[in-house]
Amino acid sequence: MTKQQAYLQAKKILQQADNESPAFDAVCLCQKVFGLDRTGLAIHGHEEATDAQAQQLAHLAELRAGCEPLQYLLGTWPFLDLELSVGEGVLCPREETELLARTAAELLPQCASVLDLCAGSGAVGLGLKSLRPDLSVSCGEKFVGALHFLRKNCEKYASLQVQPLQLDAFSPEDAKSCGKLGGFLCNPPYVEAGEIPDLQPELHFEPETALDGGADGLQFYRAIARLWVPQAVPGGLCAVEIGESQAAAVSELFQNAGLTNITVRKDFNGFDRVVYGTA
């Protein structure tokens, strides 16, 4: 079997499973197995695939057909200009989350001390530091599965000097242990608990702890307003990612916590995505 034939076989498996992007996903899997992107397949597709390669590609296609996240199967996923390690136990980085990192990079004062809480893979904190090398950035994550990938990515990009920490968003002691912050960022779980069973199948492979925002989706924002906003220095930035219908509720929580200049930014799809304010 040639590499092109193996690709077509993988694509067919995905098409039969009603995958939304069978060609794209099959090419991504070919890049993992053969080291060939679309252009590489056009040039080298006539070459023979080994039996092991053909079997591996078909197996990965079957897993993807079963809705396992493509990010998990590839083992890495891009965020800004980084290539982050991901896998079971951590939320996959989303392109819309880049807005949080870019907003912070735009607004934070020089040499600020910044915490990215509920950091998961470290996408926001590492992405921010890649955009603003002057900042001192730490990433906090509670859960061991995600913390593994956070530490791995901080080691991978050791030159960025981002510090991984084990922190609980609901712990007053953890909040105080971080000292005063020039910037606080968070992409918390914000899905309403009752909506989780109806989420798209891929999301059920990701940790529920990274999705479940409580009955109304706002429990983490309440903790942020109560415990973490007070850690911001005067003039410090507090910025969070939100669900598309949560801007008003989160803005009110931030206003009641004493933040000023509260602003909502929309993502590239036109949905409310980031709320930020000044301490």
matplotlib code that plots the C-alpha trace (Angstrom):
import matplotlib.pyplot as plt

x = [0.0, 1.3, 1.2, -1.4, -3.6, -3.2, -4.3, -7.4, -8.2, -8.0, -10.1, -12.8, -13.0, -13.6, -16.1, -18.1, -18.2, -19.6, -16.5, -16.9, -13.4, -12.2, -9.6, -8.0, -8.0, -6.6, -3.8, -3.0, -2.8, -0.6, 1.8, 2.0, 2.6, 4.6, 5.9, 4.1, 1.7, -0.6, 2.2, 4.4, 1.8, 1.5, 5.2, 5.9, 2.4, 3.6, 6.1, 5.3, 4.0, 5.3, 2.7, 3.3, 2.6, -0.5, -1.9, -1.0, -2.8, -5.9, -6.0, -5.7, -8.5, -10.7, -10.1, -10.9, -14.0, -15.0, -14.8, -11.5, -10.1, -7.7, -5.4, -5.1, -4.2, -1.6, -0.2, 0.4, -1.6, -0.7, -1.5, -0.2, 3.3, 3.7, 3.2, 1.9, 1.8, -1.7, -3.4, -5.9, -6.5, -6.1, -8.3, -7.3, -6.2, -8.7, -8.0, -10.6, -8.6, -5.7, -7.8, -7.2, -3.5, -3.4, -5.6, -3.3, -0.2, -1.7, -2.8, -0.4, 2.2, 5.9, 7.5, 4.3, 4.0, 1.2, -0.7, -2.6, -5.1, -6.9, -4.0, -4.4, -1.8, -0.3, -1.5, -2.5, 0.5, 3.1, 1.4, 1.4, 5.1, 6.0, 4.3, 5.6, 9.1, 9.3, 6.6, 7.1, 4.5, 3.3, 0.7, -1.6, -3.4, -5.1, -5.6, -2.7, -3.6, -3.5, -0.6, 1.5, 1.0, 1.5, 4.9, 5.8, 5.1, 6.9, 9.9, 9.6, 9.6, 12.1, 13.5, 10.2, 10.8, 7.1, 6.7, 4.1, 2.3, -0.4, -3.1, -6.8, -9.1, -11.3, -8.5, -8.0, -4.6, -3.5, -4.6, -2.7, 0.4, 0.7, 1.2, 0.2, -0.3, 0.1, -2.1, -4.5, -5.7, -8.1, -9.9, -12.0, -14.6, -17.7, -20.2, -23.4, -23.4, -26.8, -25.5, -22.5, -24.4, -25.5, -22.1, -20.5, -19.0, -15.4, -15.8, -16.7, -13.1, -11.8, -11.8, -15.2, -13.3, -12.1, -15.6, -18.0, -18.7, -21.4, -25.2, -25.1, -21.6, -20.4, -19.0, -15.4, -16.0, -17.5, -14.3, -12.2, -14.1, -13.9, -10.4, -8.2, -9.3, -8.1, -4.6, -4.3, -2.2, -3.9, -4.0, -3.5, -5.4, -7.9, -9.0, -11.0, -12.4, -16.2, -19.0, -20.8, -23.8, -22.0, -20.6, -23.2, -23.1, -19.3, -19.1, -21.4, -19.3, -16.2, -17.9, -19.1, -15.5, -14.2, -12.8, -13.2, -13.0, -14.8, -14.7, -16.0, -14.2, -15.6, -13.8, -13.3, -16.8, -18.4, -19.1, -18.4, -15.2, -13.1, -14.1, -11.4, -11.1, -8.7, -8.1]
y = [0.0, 3.4, 6.4, 8.0, 4.8, 4.7, 8.4, 7.6, 4.7, 6.9, 9.5, 7.0, 5.7, 9.3, 10.0, 6.9, 8.1, 11.5, 13.3, 17.0, 17.4, 14.0, 15.3, 17.7, 15.1, 12.4, 14.7, 15.6, 11.9, 11.3, 14.0, 12.1, 8.7, 9.6, 13.1, 14.3, 17.3, 17.8, 19.0, 16.1, 13.6, 15.0, 14.6, 11.3, 9.7, 7.1, 5.7, 2.5, 2.7, 0.0, -2.4, -0.9, 2.6, 1.6, -0.2, 2.8, 5.3, 3.1, 2.7, 6.4, 7.0, 4.6, 6.4, 9.7, 8.2, 7.4, 11.1, 11.0, 14.5, 15.0, 17.0, 13.9, 11.6, 14.0, 14.7, 18.3, 21.3, 24.9, 27.9, 31.3, 30.3, 27.5, 23.8, 22.5, 18.9, 17.7, 14.4, 12.7, 14.7, 18.2, 20.6, 21.1, 24.6, 26.5, 29.2, 31.6, 31.5, 33.3, 36.4, 36.3, 36.0, 38.8, 41.1, 40.7, 41.2, 44.5, 45.8, 44.7, 47.2, 46.5, 43.9, 42.9, 39.8, 37.7, 34.6, 32.3, 30.3, 27.1, 27.0, 23.5, 23.0, 26.4, 27.8, 31.3, 31.8, 30.5, 32.3, 35.5, 35.2, 34.5, 37.8, 39.8, 38.5, 41.3, 39.8, 37.5, 34.7, 31.8, 29.2, 27.6, 24.3, 22.1, 18.7, 16.2, 15.1, 18.7, 19.6, 16.9, 18.7, 22.1, 21.1, 19.3, 22.4, 24.7, 22.4, 22.3, 26.1, 26.6, 29.7, 31.5, 30.9, 30.3, 28.8, 25.9, 25.8, 23.6, 26.0, 25.6, 28.4, 28.0, 28.1, 31.4, 30.2, 29.5, 33.0, 34.7, 32.6, 34.1, 37.6, 40.8, 40.5, 43.0, 40.7, 37.9, 35.7, 32.8, 30.6, 28.7, 26.0, 27.8, 25.3, 24.9, 21.5, 20.6, 21.2, 18.9, 15.6, 17.3, 18.6, 17.4, 13.9, 15.1, 17.1, 14.0, 12.8, 16.0, 16.2, 17.3, 19.3, 21.6, 22.2, 22.1, 25.7, 24.6, 24.9, 28.3, 28.2, 31.0, 29.4, 30.0, 33.6, 34.1, 32.6, 34.8, 37.9, 36.9, 35.5, 36.5, 40.0, 41.3, 40.0, 42.5, 45.6, 49.0, 49.4, 45.7, 43.8, 41.0, 39.3, 36.1, 34.0, 33.6, 31.7, 33.6, 34.4, 35.3, 38.8, 40.7, 38.3, 38.3, 42.0, 42.5, 40.2, 42.1, 45.5, 44.4, 43.2, 46.7, 46.5, 49.5, 50.1, 46.8, 45.8, 42.9, 41.8, 39.6, 36.7, 36.1, 34.5, 37.6, 36.0, 37.7, 35.9, 38.1, 40.3, 42.4, 45.2, 47.3, 46.9]
z = [0.0, -0.9, 1.4, -0.8, -0.6, 3.2, 3.3, 1.2, 3.4, 6.5, 4.8, 3.9, 7.5, 8.6, 5.9, 6.8, 10.4, 9.2, 10.4, 9.7, 8.2, 6.9, 4.5, 7.1, 9.9, 7.6, 6.5, 10.1, 11.0, 8.0, 9.2, 12.5, 11.0, 7.8, 8.6, 5.5, 5.2, 2.2, -0.1, 1.1, 0.3, -3.2, -3.7, -1.8, -1.9, -4.4, -1.9, -0.1, 3.5, 5.8, 7.2, 10.6, 9.3, 7.4, 10.5, 12.7, 10.4, 10.1, 13.9, 14.5, 11.9, 13.7, 17.0, 15.4, 13.8, 17.4, 18.2, 20.2, 19.9, 17.0, 19.4, 21.7, 18.8, 17.5, 20.9, 20.2, 19.1, 18.1, 20.2, 18.8, 17.7, 20.2, 19.7, 23.0, 24.3, 25.0, 25.8, 28.1, 31.2, 29.9, 27.9, 24.3, 23.5, 21.5, 18.9, 20.4, 23.7, 21.9, 22.4, 26.2, 25.7, 23.1, 25.2, 28.2, 26.1, 24.8, 28.2, 30.9, 32.2, 31.7, 33.9, 35.6, 37.7, 36.2, 37.1, 34.7, 36.8, 35.7, 33.3, 31.9, 29.2, 30.0, 26.7, 28.0, 30.3, 27.9, 24.9, 26.9, 27.8, 24.1, 23.2, 26.2, 27.3, 29.9, 32.1, 35.0, 34.4, 36.6, 35.7, 38.3, 37.8, 40.4, 38.8, 38.4, 34.8, 33.5, 35.8, 34.0, 30.7, 32.2, 33.6, 30.3, 28.3, 30.7, 30.4, 26.6, 26.5, 29.4, 27.7, 28.4, 32.2, 33.1, 36.5, 36.9, 40.2, 41.8, 42.8, 43.7, 42.4, 45.5, 48.1, 50.0, 51.1, 47.5, 46.5, 49.3, 48.6, 45.2, 46.6, 44.8, 41.1, 38.3, 36.1, 36.7, 33.8, 33.8, 31.3, 33.9, 33.4, 32.4, 31.0, 33.0, 34.6, 33.1, 29.6, 29.8, 28.8, 25.6, 24.5, 21.2, 21.5, 21.4, 24.5, 26.6, 26.1, 27.8, 31.6, 33.0, 35.6, 32.9, 31.6, 34.6, 35.9, 38.3, 38.0, 36.3, 34.9, 37.1, 40.2, 39.2, 38.4, 41.9, 43.4, 41.2, 42.3, 46.0, 46.2, 43.3, 42.3, 45.8, 44.9, 42.1, 42.7, 42.0, 38.3, 37.8, 35.0, 35.6, 32.5, 31.9, 29.1, 29.2, 27.5, 24.9, 27.1, 30.3, 29.6, 31.7, 34.7, 34.8, 34.3, 37.3, 39.5, 38.5, 39.2, 42.6, 43.3, 42.7, 39.2, 37.0, 33.2, 32.6, 29.0, 26.9, 23.7, 21.0, 19.4, 15.6, 15.4, 16.9, 20.3, 23.6, 24.7, 27.1, 30.0, 31.7, 34.2, 36.2, 39.9]

ax = plt.figure().add_subplot(projection="3d")
ax.plot(x, y, z, "-o")
ax.set_aspect("equal")
plt.show()
